[in-house]
């Protein structure tokens, strides 16, 4: 092992011929143009790595399917001439939205790509901006952008000619001069037009009303260029004032802040030669960003800062940051950024010093970090920022020289591709979800643990995502465009990285998205439930209901209003549907909140809905709250209406609500003895971050890790006996009448009334706990080692003596009202508790393999397997009449005594107690159309 400790000394560095315009003097190596191809040039100066696209839908935005190519260092790209309408150029900033969108097309080619304006070749562009040109143009620039602004139909030749004439007049050009030309270099070079383009580019970024004020903006830009004729400002690529369109005012004089190229190369060279390897320890690297000694063109050594702002006489006043846009912080405190390789990056703003420290390095290869500098005008206006992007390289240590990269099994890869081709079908507008097992696809010669990730080219524009879940990749979403509408080839990317950062990938071709045919199924996207009814939300925003007609199963009275629904909420016996426009529609039992007519006019601009057993509370975008339903259960909040402001979330138990305000205080209402009155704890209810409810009590977790309780004493409101233990709490859980607090050290504190309140008999085992699950009267704590500790009422699962040996390697625990089911890492299941409530799974035990998720209602469990089939057991778990149809299931929902399975194609299968939603035959046609 070697230690690295470097203080970057002032070392002279000779960099010949480096200045802002050097790249503009090169001869452009144009590719030989093919007969059906053309060469496009993008510029205000030349743009390198800018996206060229055909704006097919004329929405002024770049869609992934419109991608034509990336420009080279001369702003050029050769593309097919088979397009019409409008061409666009989209600039890319490091980690910007457009850059991420590009990477989604093919992360193996485009990850980390950003645009460089070759007027300033040593730094990325600071803004994402789009310029347009008619399809007939071979140049895209801020000048051609003016033409598009002046036309409403780019395919109307007369209108286009008129727009060209207008722009020439505005720019002071003769009728013979061409707008579609390379004004940067060559025979058509025009320094005045180049400067106008630079001013327009900066102004477009800074001016939201650019398009509306364009005539005045052009006039002022022309005036500025005329005023600097014959001065150095005309040829200075960094002089780019922002104009406001008022020729009577002085424009915001601004010399763009830039990266000193000599200083940048020196620092990157220092980083390259830092000697970092995967066995480096006690790393300490320090670099000055203010006084970097380089050798000038005259051969003399001089000190320069990393950034230079021509509007400042004192360059030490330039504000730097390692967090984008964070230039207004405390000048004395260092900014801190954790790198993926384990090193800590710190910037000290008071001295403009950068440090890299760490005990060890845990990642091989290069990692990028950025330094941002604030740009201000000569009058002190904030104009943007400049970016210097550095790469920190970590080499292999001598111990890692022979470390081999991961390998891929071609056999498994081919099998996955065959599965996709044979079984997967993508249909526009139809929800899709499928998994692929990754066992055996990747392996590592040294048996390193591999880090897997997934992505898909469909994730930006076509509604699909890919993620790794355990040892599977899950591809899901609703395709938005058919193949005939999308030029992007659908691909799934699977990556594997070893412990030293070596990565390889596999590409799986996905099927084309088909147009829907014939009797089109409008898929269900989610299902909500009361205790006895279901409400299915369909992809077109409509709703289908079934189950107990008086308690939400019959929505006929509001059916015409159930359009454009985005989410459905429920109390115990009523539904509340949130519409896209922020209004709310309710139905079901009126005493449970099914009638909102008394507040209907107030139910506008709603962003979220919450419920108690018999009431609803709607949180509006302005932080106010509207309530309705049973007044004794929180349906009437008039007594605290003035306090219900700036609310950020709402919590509930059966009888009351607790609103958490943005300032960390709490407002409560509902049954006064069940948590609706918090006056006894008011002084303590500050700096609250989360609230948990039992049946009729609340427990508030504060930011400092302490807990405050109030409500009905028989539901756990009295925590005085454990108050001194309620410190450093991470999460609070509850049964009907008790609470359990999980502390950050993995220990557990319990209190309340009845079974589960006393955990003293297992206290010595309640260590290294990571999660807790409860039912009505018992708890099950999952420990870090995969074992389980239980306490509470014995026949509810509080005692596990007979199955304790089976409770190992547990991944997650689920519960009914009186039983538990533990899902193991190998996909098998162990159940215990009351036999009539799902505690006995012996009849289906042989089928409980490859389970990935379990859903429960009051008395039954339903296990969803990796192959999309379902196994259910318990009091209402008999699915024998629909078992053959329980295939390709993606999600399961439940009422108290019934289940509804949502399939990948958007169809729904139900079983269980027929009067509680187990029979959906009466709405079978509605669930399809």
N, C-alpha and C positions, 0 to 999 in steps of 0.2 A: 504494500500500500504506500502511496506517496501523498504528501501534503502539498497543497498549492496555495501560495500566498503572494499576491502581486499588487503593488501600488504602481499604477500606470505613470511612468516617468515622462518627462517632456522629451520626446525623441523626435529628431528631425526626420521628415518623410518627404522624399522627392516624388512629386506627381506631375509629370510633364503633360502639358496640353489639356488640362482639365478645366473647362469653364462651361457656363450655362448654354452656350450656343454651339459647342463643338460638334454635337451630333447632327446639326442642321447642315453642315458642310459636306456630309457624306453623300456619295452617289447612291441613289436608291436602286437596290437590286431587284427590279421588277421581274416577276416570273413571266415566262412566255405565256401569253394569253391564248387560251383555247377558244375554238370557234364559238362555243355557246357560253363562255364565261366572260365576266368583266372584272375590272380591278377597281375597288372602292377605296377612297382615301378619306380618313376621319381626322379632323384637326380643329383646334384654334391655334395651337402649335400642333405637331403631330401627336396623336394618341397611340401609345403602345398598349396592347392587351385591352382594348375596348371592344365591347360586344357590338357587332353589326347585326341588325334585325330588320325584318319586314313587318311593319305594323299592319297586319292583315285586317284586324277589326277596328283600326283607326281610333283606339282608345287612349293613345298617347302614352302607353306603357309597354314595357318589354315583357312578353310572355315567352316561356321556355320553348314552346313549339314554334316561335317565330325566329329562332336563332339561325344566323347564317354563317357566322365565323368570328374570329378574333383578329384584330389588327396586329401588324408587326411594328418594329421600331420606327418605321417610316409612315405609320398610320394607314398602311395598305392591307387589303385582304382580297383574295381572288375568290369570287363566288359565282354561282350559276346566275344567268340573266333571266331565269324563269320566275319573275315576280312582277308585281305591279303595285300601284298605290304609293305608299310612303316608306322610305328607308329611315332607319334610326340608328344612332350610335349611343350606347349606354356606357358611361364610365363606371368603374368598379373601385371602391375603396377597400382597404384591408378589413376583412370581417364584416363588410357592409351587407345590406339585404340583397343587393344585386349580385355581389360576389358569392354569397351563399347559394343563391338561386342558380348561378352558373355551375357551381360545384356539384349540385344535384344532378345535372345532366350527365356528368361522368366524373366522379370524385377521383378516379385514377389519373385523369388528365388535367382537371381544372381546379382542384383543391388549392387554396392559397393564392390564386391568381388575382392581381389587381392592376389598375391602369396607371401608366406613367405618362404625364405630359412631357414630351421630349424638349419643350422649352426649359424644363427643369428636370433633367434626366436622373437625378440622384434621389428623388423622393416620389412617393405615390401621390396621386391626386387626392385632394382633401375632401371632395364632395362627389356624391353620385348625382349626375345630371344627364339629361337626354337632349340631343339635338336631332333635327329631322331634315330631310331633303326629299324632293320628288324622286320617284323611282328611276326617272331618266337620267338623274345626275350621277356622276362618278366621284363626287366629292360631297361629304357631309360636314357641315361647319356651322358656327353661329350665324353665318351669313345666309346659307341655304335655309336655316331654321326660320329666318324672317319670311321667306316665301311661303312656307307652310302655314305660318301664323296668319297670312293674308288671304288664304283660300279656304273655302268650305268644301269644295269638291276637287281633289287633286287630279281626278281623271277628266275634268273639264278643261280642254286645251285652251279655250279662250280665257277662262278664269285664271289659269296658270300664267298665261302671257301677260295678263293685266297685273297680276301680283308681282311678276318679275319687273315690269315697268315701274310699278310703285316703289319697290325696294331700291331700284337703281336711282330713282329720283331722290329718295330719302337719303341715300348714301352719297349723293353728288356724283354719281358715275354717268358716263355717256351711254347712249343707247346701244353702242357697239361693244361696250365692255361686257365681259362674261361674268356671271355670278357663280357658275359652276366651274371653278378653277382652283388650282393649288396656288394660293397666294403666299405660301410660306417660302418656297424655294423654286428654282428653275426659271424658265422664261416668263412665267406668269406671276412671279413674285411681286408683291405690292405691300410695302412696309406699313402704309397708312391703313389699308384694309386689314392687315394682320393685327394692328393695334386695336382697331375698332372691334374685331372679333374677340380679342382678349378682354376688352372692356365689357362687351356684351355677355361673355361667358361668366365673368365674375358677378355681373349685375343680375343675370338670370338666377343664379344660386341664391343671391341675397334678397331678391324682390318677389314676394308672393304674387304681386299684381303685374308681373313682367309682361304677360301677354296683353292685358288690358291697356297698359301704358306704353306699348311698344313704339308708337310713333314719336312720342316725346323723348323716350329713352334713346332712340336712334339719333334724334336731332342733337341731344346733349353729347352723345358719344362722338359724333362727327365734330362738334364744336371743340371738345377736349383735344382731339387729335390735331385739329388745325392749330390749336394754341401751343402745342409742343413741337410743331414742325421745326426742324433744324436743331433740336436739342437731343441730348442723350436719352431722354425719356422715351422718345419715339422708338428707339431700337432696344431699350432695356426690357427684356422679357418679364421682369419682375414688377414693372410699373403698370399696375392695373387698377385704376380708380373705379369705384362703384358710383354710377350716376342714378339720379332719382327721376329724371325726365323733366326737371325744371331748369331751363337754361339760365334762369335768373339767379339760381343758387350755385354755390361752389360745390363741385362734386367731392365725394369723400376721397381725398388724395390718399392713395395707398400703394406702397411698394410691397409686393407680396413677400412675406417672410420665406426664406429658403434655407435649405440644408447646405452648409458649407461642404462642398464635395471632398476637398482635401481632408478636412477634419473627419468627415464620415468614413472615408476609406481608411484613415489611420485607426479609428476606433474599431472598425470591423476587422482590420488586420490584427489589432491587439487581441480581440476576442478569438480570432482564428488560431492565434499562437499562444493562447492561455494554457494549453497542455491539459485540458480537462479530459479525463477518461472515466470509465465506469468504476474504477477503484480509487478515484481521488477522494480524499477526506479532508475535513477542516478547511473547506474552500473559503477564501476571502479575496475578492477581487474589487478594486476600487478604481474608478475612472473620473477624471474631471471632464465636465461637459462645457466648461467655460473657457479654460486656458489650455488649448491643444497646440503644441508646437509643431508646425509644419514648415516646409521650405517653399518659399515663394518663387515666382517666375524669375526674379532677379537673383536667385541663389541665396538670398538671405533668410535666416530663420525668423519666424514670427509666430505669435500666439493668436489663435482665432477660436471663437466659440463654435459649437456644433451648428447653431442656427444664426442667421444674420437677418435682421429686420432693418431695411433701409429707412424706415420711419423713425428709428430710434438712434440717438447719439450714444446712449449707454446700453451696450448689448447685454450687460449683466442684468438688466431689468426685464429681459424676455422671460416670461413665465413658462416653465416646463412642467410636464406631467407624464406619468406612465399609465394614466387612466384617461381615456378620451374625454375631452371637454372639461376635465377637472383642473381648472387653473385658478380657482378662487378659494382654495383651502388655506389652512394655517401654514404660513410660510416657514414656521419653525419645526413643524412635525414632519417626519419623513412619510412619503407615500410608499405603500407596500404592495407588492404583487407576487403571488406564489406561482412559480413556473411548474410545468408538468414534470420536469426532471428532478424536482425536489429542492432546487435552489430558491432562495428568497431574494427577489429583486427590490431594492430600495432606492428612492430618489430623495435627496436632501435639497429642498427648494431654496434654502437660504444660501447654499454654496454651489448649487447646480452640480452636485456630485452624485455619481451612480455607484452602487455597490451590489455585488452578488456574493451571497454567503450561504453556507450549508454544511452539514456534517458529512453527508454522502450524496452521491448522484445515483438516481434509480432509473434512468432512461438513456438509451443510446441514440445517437443521431442528432439532427438539427432541430432547434426550437426557436421560433420567432418571438421577439418582443419589440414593442414600439415605444418611441419617445415622441410626445406631442409638444408643439410650441405654439403659443397663442399669437395670432397676428392682429395687430392693432394699426389703425390708420394714423396719419400725422396729427389728427385731432383727438386721438385716444379712443376712437370707436372700435369695438371688437369686430373684426372682419372674418374670423375663421381660425384656421390652424394649419400648421405644416406637420408632416409626419416623417420621422426617420425610422426605418424598419431594419432591425439587426437580426442576425442569426447567430445563436450560440450553439457551437458544435461540440458534441461529446463523442470521443473516439472509444473504441474498445480497449479495455485494459489487456495486459498480457494474458490474464486468465480467460478473457473472452475471445481471444483471437480465433480459437477453434470452435466457438459457439456457432452452430449451424442454424440457419433460419427455419421457420416452420415449413412443413410440406403439406401438400394437398393430395388427397386420394382421388385420382381420376375416375376410379370405379364408382365411388360414392357421388362425385360431382355429376357423372353421366346419369346415375340413377335419379338424382334430384331433378335434373333437367327432364328426364323421361316422365317423372311424376307430374311435373308442371304441365308438360305438353299433353298428357293423357287426361288429367283430372281438373285442371284449373280453367275456368271460363270467366272472362271479364266482360260485363255488359254495362253499357252506359246507364247511369242512374240506379243501378242495383248494387246494394251493399255487398262487399266481398270480404271474407276473412278466411285465411288458410294458414296452416303452419307446416314447416318442413323440419324434420329432425336433423340436427347437425352432428350427431354421433358419428365419429370416424371420418368426417370430412377433412378436418385438420389434425395434424399431430406434430409433436416436437421431438427432434432427435435426442435432446437432453432431458425430455420429460418436463420441460418448463410449463408452468400454468399459462395458458394462452388467453389473451384478452380478445373477445369477439365483438364485432360491431356490424351493423347492416345499414344499407341505404338503398334507395330506389330512385330511378330517374323520374318516377311519376309523382314524387312527393310535393313538388311545387305547384304545377299547373293542373294536375289530373287526380287530385283527391286521395292518393294512396300513401301509406307510410309503411316502413319496415323497421322492426326492432327485435333485439335479442331478448328472449324470455327463457331463463334457464338454459337448456340445451336445444332450444328451438328458435327459428326465426319466424316471427309473426308478420304476415303481410295483410294489411286490411285497409278498408276505406271504400268510398263510393266513387267510381270513375266518373269524371265530368265530361270527357270528350271521347268520342269513338275514334278509331284509327283513321277514318276518312277526314277527321277534323284536326288531327295531331300528327305532325311530322316527326316527333320524337320516338325513337325505338325504345320500347319498354324493357328495362333491365333491372335485375336485382343484384346488388353488390354485397358480397360477404367478405369480411376482412378478419384476419387473425394476426395478432402481434405477440411476440415472445417477450421474455423478461428484460431483454436488452434493447427492445424497440424495433426489432426486425419484423417487417410486416409483408404479408402477401395477400392476394385476393382471388376470389372466384366470381365469375359473372354468370348469372343464370338468366337466360332470355325468357321474358314473360310474354304471354299471349297478347295479341292485339285486342283492343277493346271493341266489342261488337255493338252494333246498333240493336236496341230492343226490337223483338219481333212479335207479331201476332198479339195474343191476349196478354198484354204487359202486366206484370206484377208490380204494384207500387209497394216497395218494401217497407216493412216496419223497421224503424231505427232504434227505438227504445220502448220499454213498457214500464208503466208506473202502476201502483196498486194501493187500494185501501185495505182494510182487513178482509173484505169480502168481494172486491171487484177489481178488474183490470182496466187500464186505459192504454191503448197502443198508439204511439205517435208515429205517423208514417212520413216517408221522405218528402211528400208534397205538402207537409204541414197540417194535414188533416188528422182526425182522431177517431178511433174505433173503440167502443167500450162494451164490456160484458160482465156478467156476474150478478150479484144481488142488485135488483133494479132500484131499490130505494136508497142504496148506499153507494151510488156512483156507477153502477152497471148500466144504467139507462141515461144517455146524454141527449135524447131526442129533443128535449126542450131548448137546447142551446146548439144543436148540431150545425145550424147555418152559420153560427158565430165561430165555430171551431175550424178556423182557417189560419194559415200562417203561424201555427203554434210552434214554439221552439223548445218548450220544456213543460213538463207536467209535474205538479206537486200534489201531496195528499195529506189530509188529516186521517183520523181513524175511519171515517165513513163519508168523506167528500173529497172532490178533486178541485184544484185550481190550476188553470192552464195559462202560462205566460206567452203572450203573442209577440211577434217580431217588432211590433210598434210600441211595446211596453205597456199595453193594456192587459187586463186579466179577465178570464171567463171561468165561472164556477158552476158546479152542479153536484148533486148528491144530497145527503141529509142536511136540511137547513140548520139544525141545531149543532151540526158538526162543521159549519162553515160553507155549506153548499149554496147558500144564498148571500150574495154580496151586494144586493141592490142598494142597500143603505149607504154604501161607500163607492158605488160604481163610478161616479164622476171624479172621484179622487184617485182611482186606480189607473193612473197614467204615468209614463216614464218610470215604470217599475223595472228593477234589474234583478231582483231575487225574491223568492217567497219561502217562508218558513212556517212550521205548523206545530201546535201542541196536539193533544188528543181531540179537542173539539173546536179549535180556532186556527185562523191564519194570521200571519203578519207579513206585509209586503214592504220590502225595503226599496225606496226610490233612489234614483240616481243622485238626488241632492242630499241624501243622507237622512231624510225624514222617513216615517213609518206609518202605514195605514193598516188597521186591524179590523177583523170581523169574525163572527161566529159566536160561540157561547161566551158571554161576558165574564163568567166565573172562571173560564179557562184561558183568558187572555184576549177574548174577542173585543174587549173595550179597553182602550189605552188612553182615554180622555184625561184621566187623572195625572198622567205624566206626559201629555202631548207636548208641552213646552220644552221638556227635557230631551225629547226624541229628535235630536239634531246631530248631524255629523256622525251618524251611526255607520259602522263598517261591517258588522255582522250581528246575527241574532241566534241565540241558543234557546232551547226549550226543554221542559220536562212534560209530564202529562197534563199539568194544571196551570203552567205559567210560562212567561217568556222572560229572557234576560238579554238586553241589547248591549253590545259592547261598542262604546264610542271610540273615535279615533284617538282621543286623549287618554285612553286606558281606563276610563270610568265606566260604570255599569248602571243601567236603568232597568227596573223590573216592574212587571204588572201581571195581573191574573189573580188566581186564588191567593189571598194574602198569607194563609198559613202554609201554602204549598210552594213558596218561593217567590210569590208575587210581591211580597213586602220584604225589601232588603235593608230597611232602615237600621236594623240592629247591627249590620255589617258595613254601613255606608262609608264610614271613615276608612275602613280597610280596603274597600273596593277601588283601588287606584293601581295603575300600572298593570292591569290585567291583560293577559294575552289569549286565554282560552277558558271556556266554561263547560262543565260536564253536568248533566242532569241525571238524578235517579228518578223514582216515580214522582216524588213530590218535594224534592230538595235539589239544591245546586251546590257545586264545588267549583270555585274560580281559581285557576292557576295563574299566579302572578309572574312577572318577568324575573323576579329575584328567586323563583323556585319555591316560594311559600304558597299556602293554600288557604282560602277563606270560604267558609260554608254558611248556608242559611236555608230556611225552609221548614218543613214538617219534621219534628224530632224523630218520629218513627220511620222516616225515610233517609236518615243519615245526616241531618243538618248539624248535629252536635259533634264536632271534632275536637273538643277541648281536651279529651283524654290523651290525644296523640299530637297536640299542637306543637310540642317541642320537636317531634320527629318529622313534621311536615316541612322539611327544608330540602333544597336542591332537588325538587321534584321535577320529573321530565314529562309525565303524563298521568291523567287520572281516569280511572275506569269505574263502572258501577253495575250493581244488580238493581233489583226493584227498590231495595231499602238500605243498601250499603255502598261504600266507596272503597277503592283500592288505589293508592298512589304509588306509582313506579318511580323510584329515585334514580338519579344519574349513575349512582354506584351499583345499580342492579338489585338493590334491596327493595322491599315492599312494605308499606304501612297501610293498615286497614282500620275501618271504623264504621259505625252505623248501628242498625237494629236488626237482629235476626241472623239467619245463616249467612256466613261469609264475612261478618263483621270481625270475627275473632280468628286470626291466622296464627295464633301463638304456637299451635301444635306443629306447624310446619315452618316456623320462623327461621330455624337454622338452615332449612333447605332453600329459602327464598333469597338466594344470592345469584348474581350474574343473570338476572332475569332480563329478557329483551322485549317481551310483549305479554299482554294479559287478555284473555277472553272470558266473558261472563255469560251466564244465563240468568234465569229469574232468582236463583238462590245459591249459586256456586260459582267459583272462579277456577280457571286453569292458566297457570303461568308457564310460558315457554322460555326456557333458559338458552343461553348461548351455545351450550353443548348439545342442544337438540332434545334434552329430556324435559319432563313436564312435572310440575308440582300443583296439586289441587287442594282445595279446602272449601268448606260450606256444607250444605245439606247433602247427606250421603246419597240418597236416591236421585238426586239431581246431578250427580257426577262429582261431588265433593270428595269422594274417596275412590282411589284407583288401585287399591292393594292387589286385586286379582289380575290386573293387566299392566302393572307398573313396568314389568320387564319388556313389554311391547312398546312402551312409550319412549323410544329412542329414535334419533335421527329424524325428529319431527321438523317439518317446514312451516306449517301454519295450522291453527286450530279454529274450528267453527262451532256454532252452538245453535240448538233449538231452545225452547223455553226451559227444558229440563234435561238436556243431554249434550254431549260433546262429540265431535268427530275430528280426529287429528290426521292431517295429510302428511305423509312421510316424503322424504326426498326421493325415494324410489317410486313414488306414485301409488303406493298402497295406502290403506286407510284403517285406522283403529278407532272404534267408537265405544262409548260408555255412558252411563247415566240411566235414566228411566227408560225401561224397555219400550213403553208405549209412546215415547217421544223421540225415537231414533237411537236410543242407546244400544240397541241390539241390531247389528248388521250381519249376523251370521248367515242369513238366507241368501245374501248377495256377496258374501265375502270373496268368493272366487272371481267375481266380476270386477271387484274394486282394485284394478291394476291400471297403470298409466293414467291416473287421475291428475288433472291439472287445477281443478277448482271445485269447491263445494258451496252450494247455496242451501239455506235452511228457512223453514217457516216455523210455526208454533210447535209442530210435532213431527216433522219429517225432514230428511236430508235428500238432496239431489246432487250427484257427483258428475261433473262434466269431464269426459276423458279427452285425451289428446287427439283421438281419431274423430271427435265430434259426436260420439254417442253418449248416452246418459244412463246412469244407474241410480235408482232412488229406493229409499226405505223409510219406515216409520209409519205413524198412524194414518197418514194420507199420501203415502209415497208409492202406492201401487200404480205403475204406469203400463201394465200389461196390454191394455187395449190400444195404446198408441206407441208401444215400444218399437215397432218396425219403422215408424216415422221419425223416431228420435235419432236422426243422423245429420251430420253437417251442422250441428248446433254450435252457436257461438256464444250465447249468453242465456242465463236462466233467471226468471223473476218469480215472485211468489206473493200470494195473499196469505192469510192465516192458515188456510187449509187446502191450498191449490198451488200448482206451478204452471208457468208459461215459458216454453222454450223458444227462443228466437233463433231461427236458422240463418245460415250464411246467405241464402237467397232472399231473406227478408220475410219469409213466411213464419207462421206461429203454430206451435203444437201445445195443447193444454191437457192437464190431467189433475186428479185430486177430487175434492168435494165439489160436486157440480154446481151447487148453489153459491159457492164462494169463488167462482171463476174457472172451475175445472172443466167446464163444458163450454166451448166457444163455437159450437156448431151453428148457433143462430146468427153469427156474424162471419161465417166462413167466407162468404162472397165479398163482404166489405174488407176483410183482411187481405184479399187478393187484389182488389180493384181500387 
